[in-house]
Amino acid sequence: MKKTFSRSGLLSLLAATILLAGCSEINLISYGAKKYHATNDKDSATVDENGIDRGMPKLGKPYEIAGIWYYPKVDNAYDETGIASWYGEPFHGRKTANGAVYDMHKLTAAHKTLPLPTDVRVTNLENGRSIIVTVNDRGPFAHSRIIDMSYKGAQLLGMVEKGTAKVRVQVIGSGENADRSIIAKPETPVNEMNNVAAAPQAKVVSNTLAPPPNIKSAPLQKIETLPAPAETATGTQVASTSAYSAPSPVVSVSQIKDSAIFIQAGAFIDYNNANILSAQLSTMGPTKVSQVLVNGQDFYRVRVGPVQDIAKADQLLENLIDTGHTDARIIIE
């Protein structure tokens, strides 16, 4: 007899996958959630040639994955730092949360709450590379990740081999309302940074000299230098495209600034509450309380760190969540 699963049954199954370790845990949870949203998306997809639904942006209803509720919302001021991951197989060719087919070779990404689709600028804070991608899927559902890049996006950001990267994610716009004015002119485009002036190409020709008496003539090679390739519009000489393929023009590179990983354990209106939590968490590492103004209201943020690397940050975050600080998250500053 064919088995069917209710929503609660499916989510229970997803929660059970948490017992699995490593990447398998993240992949199974992500795939289950993506499949659930694609199956329950009742709006027909208006998909363009790049596999992106450019119809009316969809928010979707609040949803629960592994005991955590997510609330999709419009946030045109979204500007967050955190850790990015990427996904390829086995999701390639399967439906995304907005009904489009996932193509790991397109510039797309998954996010937990932004409208589908939303264009975002993602900057790798470790190497300065920045690209524009379209969010058309849900995820990642690991606590410490803020965006899941397609394989192509991860490749252009230079994070495929490492698997993760410290990033900044900024909303440009949703659907046809994309505001690309946020994109600053790149200081050094990658296709200029990687180009080198082409060396003059040589052509081998033969010329016959008059031989000495009683000696047969022999051909002598002469080097004839050809003109160097013409300069491009940017003034940079480039080699033949058959020998060099420039990276995608959507990539820009900015100057790398020092950044560090922190875990934000909470934010309080009352400074004394922030100080109390800071003291409680001091056994986990250095803590600090910083003041920030949000919508006219002062908040006091409690952060632990800096943390040496992403792996240690992941562990510290899990420890904080396990001790009841469920809103804790990784921050890059």
C-alpha positions in Angstrom: 0.0 0.0 0.0 1.3 3.4 -0.9 2.1 5.6 2.1 1.2 9.2 2.3 2.4 11.8 4.8 0.6 14.7 6.4 2.4 18.0 6.9 3.0 17.2 10.6 4.3 13.8 9.6 6.7 15.3 7.0 8.0 17.8 9.5 8.5 15.1 12.1 10.5 13.2 9.5 12.6 16.3 8.9 13.2 16.8 12.6 14.5 13.2 12.8 17.2 13.9 10.3 18.9 16.2 12.8 20.3 13.0 14.3 22.4 12.6 11.2 25.8 14.3 11.2 27.8 16.7 9.1 26.7 17.8 5.6 24.2 15.0 5.3 22.2 16.5 8.1 22.1 19.9 6.4 21.4 18.5 2.9 18.5 16.2 4.1 16.8 19.0 6.1 17.2 21.5 3.3 16.0 19.1 0.6 12.9 18.1 2.7 12.0 21.7 3.3 12.6 22.7 -0.4 10.5 19.8 -1.5 7.7 20.7 0.9 7.5 24.3 -0.3 7.7 23.4 -4.0 4.9 20.9 -3.6 2.7 23.3 -1.6 3.2 26.3 -3.8 -0.2 26.8 -5.3 0.9 29.8 -7.5 1.9 29.0 -11.1 5.5 29.9 -11.8 6.5 32.5 -14.4 10.0 31.3 -15.1 12.4 33.1 -17.3 15.2 31.6 -19.4 17.5 31.6 -16.4 15.1 29.4 -14.4 14.0 32.2 -12.2 10.3 33.0 -11.5 9.9 36.7 -12.3 6.2 36.9 -11.5 4.8 38.5 -8.5 7.2 37.9 -5.6 5.8 35.3 -3.1 6.2 35.4 0.6 4.5 32.2 1.6 3.1 31.3 5.0 5.2 30.9 8.2 6.7 27.4 8.3 8.4 25.1 10.8 11.5 23.1 10.1 13.0 20.9 12.9 11.1 22.7 15.6 12.0 26.2 14.4 9.5 28.6 13.0 10.4 30.9 10.1 8.4 34.0 9.1 8.9 35.2 5.5 8.7 39.0 5.1 9.5 41.8 2.8 12.7 43.5 4.0 14.1 45.9 1.5 16.6 47.2 4.1 18.0 43.7 4.7 21.8 43.9 5.2 23.3 41.1 7.2 26.6 39.4 7.8 27.1 35.8 8.5 28.2 32.5 7.0 27.3 31.3 3.5 27.2 27.7 2.3 26.4 26.3 -1.2 24.4 23.4 -2.6 24.6 21.5 -5.8 23.9 17.8 -6.1 21.4 16.2 -5.4 19.3 19.3 -5.8 20.2 20.0 -9.4 17.1 19.5 -11.6 14.7 19.5 -8.7 12.0 22.1 -8.0 12.9 25.1 -5.9 10.5 26.6 -3.3 9.0 29.0 -5.9 8.3 26.3 -8.5 11.3 26.9 -10.7 13.8 24.1 -11.5 17.1 24.4 -9.6 20.1 24.8 -11.9 23.3 24.7 -10.0 25.0 26.5 -12.9 22.8 29.6 -12.6 23.3 32.6 -10.2 20.7 31.8 -7.6 20.5 31.3 -3.9 18.3 30.1 -1.0 17.2 32.2 1.9 14.9 31.4 4.8 12.6 34.4 4.8 13.1 36.8 1.8 10.4 37.0 -0.8 10.8 34.8 -3.9 12.4 36.0 -6.0 14.6 38.7 -4.5 17.9 40.0 -5.9 20.7 40.3 -3.4 24.3 41.3 -3.5 26.6 38.8 -1.8 30.1 39.8 -0.8 32.8 37.3 0.3 34.4 39.2 3.1 37.4 36.9 2.9 38.5 37.9 -0.6 36.4 40.9 -1.5 34.5 39.2 -4.4 30.9 40.4 -4.9 28.1 39.1 -7.1 24.4 39.6 -7.7 22.2 36.5 -7.3 18.5 35.8 -7.2 17.0 34.2 -4.2 14.4 31.6 -5.5 14.6 28.9 -2.9 14.3 28.3 0.9 17.1 27.4 3.2 19.7 26.9 4.5 18.4 25.3 7.7 21.6 25.0 9.6 21.5 27.5 12.5 24.7 29.2 11.5 24.1 29.9 7.8 22.3 32.9 6.4 22.4 32.0 2.7 22.8 29.0 0.5 24.6 29.8 -2.8 24.2 27.8 -6.1 27.4 26.0 -7.2 28.0 28.8 -9.8 27.6 31.5 -7.3 29.9 29.8 -4.9 32.4 29.3 -7.7 32.5 33.0 -8.5 32.8 33.9 -4.9 35.7 31.6 -4.5 34.2 29.4 -1.8 33.6 26.0 -3.5 36.6 24.2 -2.1 36.2 25.5 1.5 32.5 25.1 1.4 31.7 28.1 3.5 32.6 31.8 3.6 32.1 34.9 5.7 29.7 37.0 3.7 27.6 40.2 3.6 24.1 39.9 2.0 22.3 43.0 0.9 18.8 43.2 -0.7 18.7 44.9 -4.0 15.0 44.4 -4.7 12.2 41.9 -5.3 11.0 40.8 -8.8 10.7 43.7 -11.2 11.2 46.2 -8.3 14.9 45.4 -8.1 16.9 48.5 -7.1 20.4 48.1 -8.5 21.5 51.5 -7.3 23.0 49.7 -4.3 25.7 48.2 -6.6 28.7 50.4 -6.3 31.1 50.7 -9.2 33.7 48.0 -8.5 37.2 49.2 -7.6 38.9 46.4 -9.6 36.7 44.2 -11.8 37.9 40.6 -11.8 38.2 40.5 -15.6 40.7 43.4 -15.4 42.5 42.1 -12.3 43.2 38.8 -13.9 44.1 40.0 -17.4 47.8 40.3 -18.3 49.2 42.1 -21.3 49.6 39.6 -24.1 53.2 39.0 -25.2 54.0 39.7 -28.9 53.3 36.7 -31.0 56.1 35.5 -33.2 55.8 34.1 -36.8 58.5 31.8 -38.2 59.5 32.5 -41.8 62.5 31.3 -43.8 65.0 33.3 -45.8 67.9 32.0 -47.9 71.3 33.6 -47.6 74.1 33.4 -50.1 76.2 30.3 -49.2 80.0 30.3 -49.0 81.9 28.9 -51.9 81.4 25.1 -52.4 78.8 25.0 -49.6 75.2 24.1 -50.3 72.6 26.7 -49.2 70.6 26.1 -46.1 67.4 27.8 -44.9 67.9 30.2 -42.0 65.0 31.0 -39.6 64.1 34.6 -39.0 61.8 35.9 -36.3 59.2 38.4 -37.6 57.4 40.1 -34.7 53.7 40.6 -35.2 51.9 43.7 -33.7 50.6 43.3 -30.1 46.9 42.8 -29.6 44.8 46.0 -29.7 43.9 47.6 -26.3 40.5 47.1 -24.9 38.2 50.0 -24.0 39.6 49.9 -20.5 43.1 50.2 -21.7 44.1 46.6 -20.7 45.6 44.3 -23.3 44.1 40.9 -23.4 45.1 37.6 -25.0 43.0 35.8 -27.5 39.7 34.5 -26.1 40.7 31.1 -27.3 43.5 31.1 -24.8 41.8 32.9 -21.9 38.2 33.1 -20.8 37.5 36.0 -18.5 35.3 35.5 -15.4 31.7 36.5 -15.5 31.3 40.3 -15.6 28.9 40.2 -12.7 31.8 39.8 -10.4 33.5 42.8 -8.8 36.3 42.9 -6.3 36.7 45.5 -3.5 39.4 46.0 -0.9 39.4 43.4 1.8 38.9 44.7 5.3 39.7 43.0 8.5 36.7 41.0 9.8 36.1 38.8 12.8 33.5 36.2 13.8 31.3 36.8 16.8 28.3 35.0 18.2 25.4 37.4 19.1 23.7 35.9 22.1 21.0 38.5 22.5 19.9 42.2 22.3 18.3 44.1 25.1 16.6 47.4 25.7 17.8 47.3 29.3 21.6 47.7 29.6 21.6 45.9 33.0 20.1 42.8 31.4 22.8 42.9 28.7 25.5 43.1 31.3 24.1 40.2 33.3 24.1 38.0 30.2 27.6 39.1 29.3 28.8 38.0 32.7 27.0 34.7 32.4 28.7 33.9 29.1 32.2 35.0 30.1 33.1 31.4 30.7 32.6 30.7 27.0 35.1 33.3 25.9 35.6 37.1 25.7 32.3 39.0 25.7 31.3 42.5 24.9 28.2 44.7 25.1 27.7 47.3 22.3 25.0 49.9 21.8 23.1 50.2 18.5 20.2 52.4 17.4 17.4 50.5 15.6 14.3 52.3 14.4 14.9 55.1 17.0 15.3 52.6 19.8 18.6 51.9 21.7 19.5 48.2 22.0 22.4 46.6 23.8 23.9 43.6 22.0 25.8 40.9 23.8 28.4 39.2 21.7 30.9 36.4 22.4 34.2 36.5 20.5 36.1 37.0 18.4 36.1 33.3 17.4 39.1 31.8 15.6 37.3 30.1 12.7 33.9 29.0 11.3 34.1 25.5 12.8 34.6 26.9 16.3 31.9 29.4 15.8 29.5 26.6 14.8 30.3 24.8 18.0 29.9 27.8 20.2 26.6 28.7 18.6 25.3 25.2 19.2 26.3 25.4 22.8 24.5 28.7 23.2 21.3 27.3 21.6 21.5 24.2 23.8 21.6 26.4 26.9 18.4 28.2 25.9 19.7 31.2 23.8 17.7 30.1 20.8 18.0 33.5 19.1 21.8 33.4 19.0 23.5 33.8 15.6 26.8 34.2 14.0 27.8 37.8 13.1 30.8 39.1 11.1 32.2 42.5 12.0 
